[in-house]
């Protein structure tokens, strides 16, 4: 077997002042610039998050959502900021079934939920930041006005939806198909409409008073109760537009839906694992899925297994199948429903579940019965590999299958021009010990039409609801979709230690887990753990349209040793090998104190040649 940690594409960065890492170099640089100007990690993460909305518009946008994990050194512990908006008041499963639908469409107006990213970033700034909103938004406005260099993936996304924009979504064509032709890779791309939106928000903040917190609140009200909400309300009421159902549907999102929502704080779900306390968002996300995997693996001698060997891969994948089954049966945000999380993470429950992991791959989907409750699964589809690739049909959602990604890991487009969006991530740690991990997503320009005058699209995260009644994740008014967005944070021996995450839909807490296990059990540093060849299972139903499962499918990065591939196939896994650098877009930052000295570290993903870490 090879030693995954022997080769890295770049060094693990080390310093004492501050570190930042993200999925785009401009966001990392913007965050570090804030730290250099005296801002803290919360100011820096927000600034980087707003830049990601501009420079990765095919992966997130101002109309998207973001879950945030934070450690405030002045308060201790870890908090969650939920920037996941809720379904409109008029959104019911029955209403959509009456339209002849059996799934929520992936594109268009109908799957919109309240865009929560802006409210979440402002809550972070108000309660934990130090800088005025004008300074935090300045880098994003700069790139929206003066332009940013387009990477090839954005140009490819524009090309695939150009015809659809011109035929069906003229407000999007006005932004992305200007001057009758598409830009080329390396061209500077501008979005002055977003800059104008942010400048108007800042004007309303300045008019409120000279007080920083009141200004932030004024900007929030302008978004959720003022001109932004009014523009969205007017556009979504205006009339039906084409979507991935193949028909035309109107939107349900209203200004009242937006005014009734606000970002919230809550305690994280946690699990103690080998001297670390791992913190995740609650079961309205897939965050506890990672904790369940850790609970299943806690007593397994993973450190004795080569990190790229068949025993390690098989053990981790079989544990993920069990945790995925519980995710489908028990996670959600139904009114009056409480996921049995204490039992799902308990030692007794996982001891029993661990006995189900055998020497061979298991193709069944086996949820447990916590507290004696009988599980109920949604009626998902099994993918037909002999038919046309349904996972590329018109939908947008984070990439889940090897056949739908290019060798560099980016999403593939379907013949009709729609493209799956993905996600972003950012981590920041400052010299005072504050930490942030955030995973922005949604509002992809491929997913929904641009709202005229605002310059951005609204999230289609509603596609993650089921239309089948009685599930924890059934579509219902003012309910959060069970998002895949799942940043990670860890304490070590009780102190703040690690912030990390990745884009990737259902793969997020698979890749993030593999990174953590190799870091803890195999001693790989942050960059080594990111660079090491990774893998994921496609056993569960996808969280994205058309909600298909591929039982026993295991996707390995092409750098795995041939003997590992053969051994896994011999154990019954349906192994597919992807490109050599096709699995994950992780970034991470860590901090440790030794002998009274603070040490900061950072690393970022080389896949796609876009993510970077900075620090000193």
C-alpha positions as CSV (number, residue, x, y, z in Angstrom):
1,X,0.0,0.0,0.0
2,X,1.1,3.6,-0.6
3,X,1.3,6.1,2.2
4,X,-1.2,8.9,1.4
5,X,0.6,11.4,3.6
6,X,4.0,11.1,1.8
7,X,3.0,13.5,-1.0
8,X,1.2,16.9,-0.8
9,X,0.5,19.4,-3.5
10,X,1.4,22.3,-1.3
11,X,2.6,22.9,2.3
12,X,0.4,23.0,5.4
13,X,0.5,26.7,6.2
14,X,1.6,27.6,9.7
15,X,1.6,30.9,11.6
16,X,0.6,32.7,14.7
17,X,-1.4,35.7,13.5
18,X,-4.3,34.4,11.6
19,X,-5.4,31.8,9.0
20,X,-8.2,31.5,6.4
21,X,-9.0,28.8,3.9
22,X,-11.8,28.6,1.4
23,X,-12.9,27.2,-2.0
24,X,-11.7,30.3,-3.9
25,X,-8.5,32.2,-3.6
26,X,-10.2,35.6,-3.7
27,X,-12.4,34.8,-0.7
28,X,-9.4,33.5,1.3
29,X,-7.5,36.7,0.4
30,X,-10.4,38.9,1.4
31,X,-10.8,37.2,4.7
32,X,-7.1,37.5,5.4
33,X,-7.2,41.2,4.4
34,X,-9.8,41.8,7.1
35,X,-7.7,40.1,9.7
36,X,-4.7,42.3,8.7
37,X,-6.9,45.4,9.1
38,X,-7.7,44.4,12.7
39,X,-11.0,42.6,12.2
40,X,-11.6,39.3,14.0
41,X,-12.5,35.9,12.5
42,X,-16.2,36.7,12.4
43,X,-15.6,39.9,10.3
44,X,-13.2,38.0,8.1
45,X,-15.5,35.0,7.5
46,X,-18.4,37.2,6.6
47,X,-16.3,39.2,4.2
48,X,-15.0,36.0,2.6
49,X,-18.5,34.6,2.5
50,X,-19.8,37.7,0.6
51,X,-17.0,37.4,-1.8
52,X,-17.8,33.8,-2.5
53,X,-21.3,34.9,-3.6
54,X,-19.7,37.0,-6.3
55,X,-16.8,34.9,-7.5
56,X,-18.5,31.5,-7.4
57,X,-22.0,32.4,-8.7
58,X,-22.5,28.9,-10.1
59,X,-22.0,27.5,-6.6
60,X,-23.7,30.0,-4.3
61,X,-25.2,33.5,-4.3
62,X,-26.7,36.3,-2.2
63,X,-30.0,34.5,-2.4
64,X,-28.7,31.3,-1.0
65,X,-28.3,29.9,2.5
66,X,-25.5,29.2,5.0
67,X,-25.1,27.2,8.2
68,X,-22.3,28.6,10.4
69,X,-20.4,27.0,13.3
70,X,-18.5,29.5,15.5
71,X,-16.3,29.5,18.6
72,X,-16.2,32.9,20.4
73,X,-13.1,32.9,22.5
74,X,-14.7,35.4,24.9
75,X,-17.6,33.1,25.6
76,X,-16.3,29.6,25.1
77,X,-18.1,26.6,23.6
78,X,-19.4,26.3,20.0
79,X,-22.6,27.8,18.6
80,X,-24.6,27.2,15.5
81,X,-26.1,30.0,13.4
82,X,-28.9,28.6,11.2
83,X,-29.0,30.4,7.9
84,X,-31.3,27.9,6.3
85,X,-34.6,29.5,5.3
86,X,-38.0,27.9,5.5
87,X,-40.6,26.9,3.0
88,X,-43.3,29.5,2.0
89,X,-46.6,29.5,3.9
90,X,-48.4,28.3,0.7
91,X,-46.0,25.4,0.2
92,X,-47.7,22.1,1.0
93,X,-47.1,18.6,-0.3
94,X,-50.8,18.4,-1.3
95,X,-50.5,21.6,-3.4
96,X,-47.6,20.3,-5.4
97,X,-49.2,16.9,-5.9
98,X,-52.2,18.7,-7.2
99,X,-49.9,20.1,-9.9
100,X,-49.2,16.6,-11.0
101,X,-45.8,16.4,-9.3
102,X,-44.3,13.6,-7.4
103,X,-41.1,15.4,-6.5
104,X,-40.3,19.1,-5.9
105,X,-38.7,20.5,-9.1
106,X,-35.0,21.2,-8.9
107,X,-35.2,24.5,-10.8
108,X,-37.4,27.5,-11.4
109,X,-39.6,29.4,-9.0
110,X,-41.5,26.6,-7.2
111,X,-38.7,25.1,-5.1
112,X,-37.7,28.5,-3.5
113,X,-37.4,28.9,0.2
114,X,-36.6,32.0,2.2
115,X,-33.0,33.0,1.3
116,X,-31.2,32.8,4.7
117,X,-27.5,33.6,3.9
118,X,-27.8,37.4,4.3
119,X,-29.5,37.1,7.7
120,X,-27.1,34.6,9.0
121,X,-24.0,36.6,8.1
122,X,-25.5,39.7,9.6
123,X,-26.3,37.9,12.8
124,X,-22.7,36.7,13.0
125,X,-21.5,40.3,12.5
126,X,-23.9,41.9,14.9
127,X,-23.2,39.6,17.8
128,X,-19.6,38.7,17.3
129,X,-18.0,41.0,14.8
130,X,-16.2,44.4,15.3
131,X,-16.2,46.1,11.8
132,X,-19.0,48.1,10.3
133,X,-21.0,46.4,7.6
134,X,-19.6,48.8,4.9
135,X,-16.1,47.5,5.5
136,X,-17.2,43.9,5.5
137,X,-19.1,44.2,2.2
138,X,-16.4,46.3,0.5
139,X,-14.5,43.4,-1.1
140,X,-17.6,41.8,-2.5
141,X,-18.8,45.2,-4.0
142,X,-15.3,45.7,-5.4
143,X,-15.4,42.4,-7.4
144,X,-19.0,43.0,-8.5
145,X,-18.2,46.4,-9.9
146,X,-14.6,46.0,-11.2
147,X,-15.0,42.3,-12.1
148,X,-13.3,39.1,-11.2
149,X,-11.5,36.6,-13.6
150,X,-13.7,33.8,-14.7
151,X,-12.6,30.3,-14.2
152,X,-13.4,27.7,-16.8
153,X,-16.1,26.1,-14.8
154,X,-18.2,29.3,-14.6
155,X,-17.9,29.8,-18.3
156,X,-18.9,26.2,-18.9
157,X,-22.0,26.7,-16.7
158,X,-23.0,29.8,-18.5
159,X,-22.6,28.0,-21.9
160,X,-24.9,25.1,-20.9
161,X,-27.7,27.3,-19.7
162,X,-27.4,30.1,-22.3
163,X,-30.1,28.7,-24.6
164,X,-32.5,28.1,-21.7
165,X,-31.9,31.7,-20.4
166,X,-32.6,33.2,-23.7
167,X,-35.8,31.1,-24.3
168,X,-37.2,31.0,-20.8
169,X,-35.4,33.2,-18.2
170,X,-34.7,36.6,-19.8
171,X,-33.8,38.3,-16.5
172,X,-30.9,35.8,-16.2
173,X,-29.9,36.3,-19.9
174,X,-29.6,40.0,-19.1
175,X,-26.9,39.3,-16.6
176,X,-25.1,36.3,-18.0
177,X,-25.5,36.8,-21.8
178,X,-24.7,40.4,-22.1
179,X,-23.7,41.9,-25.5
180,X,-25.1,38.9,-27.3
181,X,-22.2,36.6,-26.5
182,X,-20.7,34.7,-23.5
183,X,-17.5,35.8,-21.8
184,X,-14.4,33.6,-22.1
185,X,-12.3,32.0,-19.4
186,X,-10.0,34.6,-17.8
187,X,-12.3,37.5,-18.8
188,X,-13.4,39.9,-16.0
189,X,-17.0,39.4,-15.2
190,X,-19.1,42.1,-13.5
191,X,-22.5,42.1,-11.8
192,X,-23.3,45.7,-11.1
193,X,-26.8,44.9,-10.1
194,X,-25.6,43.0,-7.0
195,X,-23.3,45.9,-6.2
196,X,-26.2,48.3,-6.5
197,X,-28.3,46.1,-4.2
198,X,-25.5,46.0,-1.5
199,X,-24.9,49.8,-1.8
200,X,-28.6,50.5,-1.3
201,X,-28.6,48.2,1.8
202,X,-25.6,50.2,3.1
203,X,-27.4,53.5,2.4
204,X,-30.3,52.3,4.5
205,X,-27.9,51.1,7.2
206,X,-26.2,54.5,7.3
207,X,-29.6,56.3,7.5
208,X,-30.6,54.4,10.5
209,X,-27.9,55.9,12.9
210,X,-24.2,55.9,13.5
211,X,-24.5,52.9,15.7
212,X,-22.9,49.8,14.2
213,X,-25.5,47.3,15.5
214,X,-28.5,49.5,14.5
215,X,-27.0,49.8,11.1
216,X,-26.7,46.1,10.7
217,X,-30.3,45.6,11.8
218,X,-31.5,48.3,9.3
219,X,-29.7,46.4,6.5
220,X,-31.3,43.2,7.6
221,X,-34.8,44.8,7.6
222,X,-34.2,46.3,4.2
223,X,-33.5,42.7,2.9
224,X,-36.3,40.8,4.6
225,X,-38.9,43.5,5.0
226,X,-37.9,46.2,2.5
227,X,-36.9,46.6,-1.1
228,X,-35.3,43.2,-1.5
229,X,-38.3,41.3,-0.2
230,X,-40.6,43.5,-2.3
231,X,-38.6,42.7,-5.5
232,X,-38.7,39.0,-4.8
233,X,-42.4,39.1,-3.9
234,X,-43.3,40.9,-7.1
235,X,-41.2,38.6,-9.4
236,X,-42.4,35.4,-7.8
237,X,-46.0,36.4,-8.2
238,X,-45.6,37.6,-11.8
239,X,-46.2,34.4,-13.6
240,X,-45.1,30.8,-14.4
241,X,-41.6,30.1,-15.7
242,X,-40.1,26.9,-17.0
243,X,-38.6,24.4,-14.5
244,X,-37.1,20.9,-14.4
245,X,-40.6,19.3,-14.3
246,X,-40.7,20.1,-18.0
247,X,-43.6,22.6,-17.5
248,X,-44.1,26.1,-16.3
249,X,-44.9,26.9,-12.7
250,X,-45.3,30.0,-10.6
251,X,-43.5,30.7,-7.3
252,X,-44.9,30.5,-3.8
253,X,-42.4,32.7,-2.0
254,X,-43.8,36.0,-0.8
255,X,-42.5,39.1,1.0
256,X,-44.5,38.0,4.1
257,X,-42.6,34.7,4.1
258,X,-39.4,36.7,4.2
259,X,-40.5,39.1,6.9
260,X,-41.5,36.3,9.2
261,X,-38.1,34.6,9.1
262,X,-34.9,35.4,10.9
263,X,-31.6,33.6,11.4
264,X,-31.3,31.9,14.7
265,X,-28.7,30.5,17.1
266,X,-28.8,27.1,18.7
267,X,-26.5,24.6,20.4
268,X,-24.7,22.1,18.2
269,X,-25.0,18.4,18.2
270,X,-21.8,16.9,19.6
271,X,-20.0,13.7,20.1
272,X,-16.8,12.9,22.0
273,X,-14.3,11.0,19.9
274,X,-10.7,10.1,20.9
275,X,-10.0,13.3,22.9
276,X,-12.0,15.5,20.5
277,X,-15.5,16.9,20.8
278,X,-16.9,17.1,17.3
279,X,-19.7,19.7,16.7
280,X,-22.2,19.7,13.9
281,X,-25.5,21.4,13.1
282,X,-28.7,19.6,14.2
283,X,-31.0,17.1,12.4
284,X,-32.5,19.8,10.2
285,X,-29.2,19.3,8.4
286,X,-27.3,16.1,7.7
287,X,-24.7,17.1,10.4
288,X,-25.5,14.3,12.9
289,X,-24.8,11.8,10.1
290,X,-21.1,12.4,10.7
291,X,-21.5,12.0,14.4
292,X,-23.4,8.7,13.9
293,X,-20.5,7.4,11.7
294,X,-18.0,8.4,14.4
295,X,-20.1,6.7,17.1
296,X,-20.2,3.5,15.0
297,X,-16.4,3.6,14.4
298,X,-15.3,4.8,17.9
299,X,-14.1,1.4,19.1
300,X,-12.7,0.2,15.7
301,X,-8.9,0.0,15.4
302,X,-8.8,2.3,12.3
303,X,-5.2,3.4,13.1
304,X,-4.0,-0.1,12.4
305,X,-5.6,-0.1,9.0
306,X,-3.6,1.5,6.1
307,X,-5.4,4.7,5.2
308,X,-5.8,3.7,1.5
309,X,-6.3,0.0,2.2
310,X,-9.5,-2.1,1.7
311,X,-10.1,-2.6,5.4
312,X,-10.2,1.1,6.1
313,X,-12.4,1.9,3.1
314,X,-14.8,-1.0,3.7
315,X,-15.2,-0.3,7.4
316,X,-15.9,3.4,6.9
317,X,-18.3,2.8,3.9
318,X,-20.4,0.1,5.7
319,X,-20.7,2.4,8.8
320,X,-21.8,5.2,6.4
321,X,-24.6,3.0,5.0
322,X,-26.1,2.5,8.5
323,X,-25.9,6.2,9.3
324,X,-27.4,7.2,6.0
325,X,-30.3,4.9,6.6
326,X,-31.0,6.6,9.9
327,X,-30.6,10.0,8.3
328,X,-33.4,9.1,5.8
329,X,-35.7,7.7,8.5
330,X,-35.2,10.2,11.4
331,X,-33.8,13.6,10.3
332,X,-36.1,16.5,9.5
333,X,-37.9,19.6,10.8
334,X,-41.5,18.5,11.1
335,X,-43.7,20.5,13.4
336,X,-43.8,18.9,16.9
337,X,-41.2,16.3,15.8
338,X,-38.0,15.7,17.6
339,X,-35.4,13.5,16.1
340,X,-34.2,10.8,18.6
341,X,-30.7,12.1,18.5
342,X,-29.6,11.1,22.0
343,X,-30.4,7.5,21.3
344,X,-28.9,7.6,17.7
345,X,-25.6,8.8,19.2
346,X,-25.7,6.6,22.3
347,X,-23.1,3.8,23.0
348,X,-25.7,1.1,23.4
349,X,-27.5,1.9,20.1
350,X,-24.3,2.0,18.2
351,X,-22.9,-1.1,19.8
352,X,-25.9,-3.0,18.4
353,X,-25.7,-1.3,15.0
354,X,-21.9,-1.9,14.8
355,X,-22.6,-5.7,14.8
356,X,-24.3,-5.3,11.4
357,X,-21.0,-4.4,9.8
358,X,-19.7,-7.6,8.2
359,X,-16.8,-8.7,6.0
360,X,-18.8,-8.2,2.8
361,X,-20.6,-5.1,1.4
362,X,-24.3,-5.1,2.3
363,X,-26.7,-3.8,-0.4
364,X,-29.7,-3.4,2.0
365,X,-30.9,-0.1,3.4
366,X,-31.2,-0.7,7.2
367,X,-32.4,2.0,9.4
368,X,-32.5,1.3,13.2
369,X,-35.3,1.5,15.7
370,X,-34.2,4.0,18.3
371,X,-36.3,3.8,21.5
372,X,-38.3,1.0,19.9
373,X,-39.7,3.4,17.2
374,X,-40.4,1.8,13.9
375,X,-38.5,3.6,11.0
376,X,-40.3,4.8,7.9
377,X,-38.4,5.5,4.7
378,X,-39.5,7.7,1.8
379,X,-40.3,6.0,-1.5
380,X,-37.1,6.7,-3.3
381,X,-36.0,5.5,-6.7
382,X,-33.3,3.0,-7.6
383,X,-31.2,4.3,-10.5
384,X,-31.5,2.5,-13.8
385,X,-28.0,2.5,-15.1
386,X,-29.2,1.1,-18.4
387,X,-31.5,4.1,-19.1
388,X,-30.4,7.6,-19.9
389,X,-28.5,9.2,-17.1
390,X,-31.4,10.6,-15.1
391,X,-29.2,12.4,-12.7
392,X,-28.2,14.8,-15.4
393,X,-31.8,15.7,-16.5
394,X,-32.4,19.3,-16.2
395,X,-31.9,19.3,-12.4
396,X,-29.6,21.3,-10.3
397,X,-28.2,19.9,-7.1
398,X,-24.8,19.0,-5.7
399,X,-23.0,16.3,-7.7
400,X,-23.5,12.8,-6.4
401,X,-22.4,10.2,-9.0
402,X,-19.1,9.5,-10.8
403,X,-20.9,9.4,-14.2
404,X,-22.1,13.0,-13.6
405,X,-18.7,14.5,-12.9
406,X,-15.7,15.3,-15.0
407,X,-12.3,14.0,-14.0
408,X,-11.6,17.3,-12.2
409,X,-14.6,16.8,-10.0
410,X,-16.8,19.5,-11.4
411,X,-20.5,18.9,-12.3
412,X,-21.5,17.6,-15.7
413,X,-24.2,19.2,-17.7
414,X,-27.1,17.5,-19.5
415,X,-27.9,17.8,-23.2
416,X,-30.7,20.4,-22.5
417,X,-28.3,22.8,-20.9
418,X,-29.0,22.6,-17.1
419,X,-26.2,22.0,-14.7
420,X,-25.9,20.8,-11.2
421,X,-24.8,23.5,-8.8
422,X,-22.4,22.8,-5.9
423,X,-21.4,24.6,-2.7
424,X,-18.6,26.7,-1.1
425,X,-16.8,26.6,2.2
426,X,-14.7,28.9,4.3
427,X,-12.8,28.6,7.6
428,X,-11.1,31.3,9.6
429,X,-9.2,31.4,12.9
430,X,-7.8,34.7,14.4
431,X,-5.0,35.4,16.8
432,X,-7.5,35.7,19.7
433,X,-8.7,32.1,19.3
434,X,-12.0,32.9,17.5
435,X,-13.0,30.2,14.9
436,X,-15.6,30.0,12.1
437,X,-16.6,27.2,9.7
438,X,-19.3,28.0,7.2
439,X,-20.7,26.3,4.2
440,X,-22.5,28.7,1.9
441,X,-24.7,27.4,-1.0
442,X,-27.8,27.9,-3.0
443,X,-28.9,30.7,-5.3
444,X,-27.0,29.1,-8.1
445,X,-27.6,31.0,-11.4
446,X,-28.4,27.7,-13.1
447,X,-31.2,26.9,-10.6
448,X,-33.6,29.8,-10.7
449,X,-34.0,33.0,-12.7
450,X,-32.4,36.2,-11.6
451,X,-34.7,38.6,-9.7
452,X,-34.8,41.7,-11.9
453,X,-33.1,44.7,-10.3
454,X,-31.3,42.6,-7.6
455,X,-28.9,40.8,-9.8
456,X,-29.1,37.3,-8.1
457,X,-31.2,34.1,-8.0
458,X,-33.1,32.7,-5.1
459,X,-32.3,29.3,-3.5
460,X,-34.1,26.2,-4.7
461,X,-33.3,24.2,-1.5
462,X,-37.0,23.2,-1.4
463,X,-36.2,20.4,-3.8
464,X,-34.9,18.5,-0.7
465,X,-38.4,18.1,0.7
466,X,-40.4,15.0,0.0
467,X,-44.0,15.2,-1.2
468,X,-44.9,11.9,0.6
469,X,-46.9,12.7,3.7
470,X,-45.9,11.8,7.2
471,X,-42.1,12.0,6.9
472,X,-39.8,14.2,9.1
473,X,-38.8,15.9,5.8
474,X,-42.2,16.2,4.1
475,X,-42.8,19.6,2.5
476,X,-44.9,21.8,4.8
477,X,-45.3,25.6,5.4
478,X,-42.4,27.3,7.3
479,X,-40.4,24.1,7.7
480,X,-36.7,23.9,7.0
481,X,-35.6,21.5,4.3
482,X,-33.2,18.9,5.5
483,X,-30.1,20.5,4.1
484,X,-26.9,18.7,3.1
485,X,-24.9,21.7,4.2
486,X,-22.7,20.7,7.1
487,X,-19.7,22.6,8.4
488,X,-17.6,20.9,11.1
489,X,-15.8,22.1,14.2
490,X,-13.8,20.3,16.9
491,X,-12.6,21.0,20.4
492,X,-9.5,19.1,21.5
493,X,-9.1,18.3,25.2
494,X,-11.9,21.0,25.8
495,X,-10.2,23.8,23.8
496,X,-10.9,25.1,20.3
497,X,-8.9,23.1,17.8
498,X,-10.2,22.6,14.2
499,X,-12.7,24.1,11.7
500,X,-13.2,22.3,8.4
501,X,-15.7,21.4,5.6
502,X,-16.3,20.8,1.9
503,X,-18.9,21.2,-0.8
504,X,-20.4,18.0,-2.2
505,X,-24.0,17.4,-1.2
506,X,-24.4,13.9,0.2
507,X,-20.6,13.5,0.1
508,X,-19.9,16.4,2.4
509,X,-19.9,14.4,5.7
510,X,-18.3,11.4,4.0
511,X,-15.3,13.4,2.8
512,X,-15.1,15.5,6.0
513,X,-15.2,12.3,8.1
514,X,-12.4,10.6,6.0
515,X,-10.3,13.8,6.5
516,X,-10.8,13.7,10.3
517,X,-10.1,10.0,10.6
518,X,-6.9,10.2,8.7
519,X,-5.8,13.3,10.7
520,X,-6.6,11.6,14.1
521,X,-5.7,8.0,13.5
522,X,-3.0,8.1,10.8
523,X,-1.3,11.3,11.9
524,X,-1.7,13.2,8.6
525,X,-1.4,16.9,8.8
526,X,-4.2,19.1,7.4
527,X,-2.8,19.3,3.9
528,X,-1.9,15.6,3.8
529,X,-5.3,14.6,4.9
530,X,-6.9,16.8,2.2
531,X,-4.6,15.6,-0.6
532,X,-4.9,11.9,0.2
533,X,-7.1,9.9,-2.2
534,X,-10.7,9.8,-1.0
535,X,-13.9,8.0,-1.8
536,X,-17.7,8.1,-1.2
537,X,-20.7,5.8,-1.2
538,X,-23.8,6.3,-3.4
539,X,-25.8,3.8,-1.4
540,X,-28.5,6.1,-0.1
541,X,-31.1,8.0,-2.1
542,X,-29.7,11.3,-3.2
543,X,-30.9,14.4,-1.4
544,X,-31.4,16.1,-4.8
545,X,-33.7,15.6,-7.7
546,X,-34.5,13.0,-9.0
547,X,-33.8,11.4,-5.5
548,X,-32.2,8.2,-6.8
549,X,-30.1,5.6,-4.9
550,X,-27.4,3.3,-6.2
551,X,-27.1,0.5,-3.7
552,X,-23.6,-0.7,-2.9
553,X,-22.1,1.9,-5.3
554,X,-18.6,2.9,-4.1
555,X,-16.7,5.6,-5.9
556,X,-12.9,5.7,-5.5
557,X,-10.5,8.4,-6.5
558,X,-8.2,7.1,-9.3
559,X,-5.1,7.2,-7.1
560,X,-6.1,4.2,-4.9
561,X,-3.8,1.2,-5.3
562,X,-5.1,-1.4,-7.7
563,X,-4.9,-4.0,-5.0
564,X,-7.4,-2.0,-2.9
565,X,-9.8,-1.7,-5.8
566,X,-9.6,-5.5,-6.4
567,X,-10.1,-6.3,-2.8
568,X,-13.1,-4.1,-2.4
569,X,-14.8,-5.6,-5.5
570,X,-14.1,-9.1,-4.1
571,X,-16.0,-8.0,-0.9
572,X,-19.0,-7.1,-3.0
573,X,-18.7,-3.4,-3.5
574,X,-19.9,-2.0,-6.8
575,X,-16.7,0.0,-7.3
576,X,-16.4,2.9,-9.8
577,X,-13.1,4.7,-10.1
578,X,-13.2,8.4,-10.9
579,X,-10.4,10.8,-11.8
580,X,-7.2,10.9,-9.9
581,X,-8.2,14.2,-8.3
582,X,-12.0,14.0,-8.3
583,X,-13.1,13.6,-4.7
584,X,-13.8,16.6,-2.4
585,X,-13.1,20.3,-2.1
586,X,-12.0,20.4,1.6
587,X,-10.5,23.2,3.5
588,X,-9.4,23.4,7.1
589,X,-7.9,25.6,9.8
590,X,-6.6,24.5,13.2
591,X,-5.1,26.1,16.4
592,X,-3.1,24.6,19.2
593,X,-1.3,26.2,22.3
594,X,2.0,24.6,23.3
595,X,4.2,26.0,26.1
596,X,2.2,29.2,26.0
597,X,2.6,29.8,22.3
598,X,-0.3,29.8,19.8
599,X,0.2,27.8,16.6
600,X,-2.2,28.2,13.7
601,X,-2.4,26.0,10.6
602,X,-4.4,26.0,7.4
603,X,-4.8,23.9,4.2
604,X,-7.0,23.9,1.2
605,X,-8.0,21.6,-1.7
606,X,-5.9,21.4,-4.8
607,X,-8.7,19.7,-6.8
608,X,-9.9,22.1,-9.5
609,X,-7.1,24.5,-8.9
610,X,-9.3,27.0,-7.1
611,X,-9.2,26.6,-3.3
612,X,-6.5,28.2,-1.3
613,X,-5.4,28.8,2.2
614,X,-3.6,31.9,3.5
615,X,-2.1,32.9,6.8
616,X,0.9,34.1,8.7
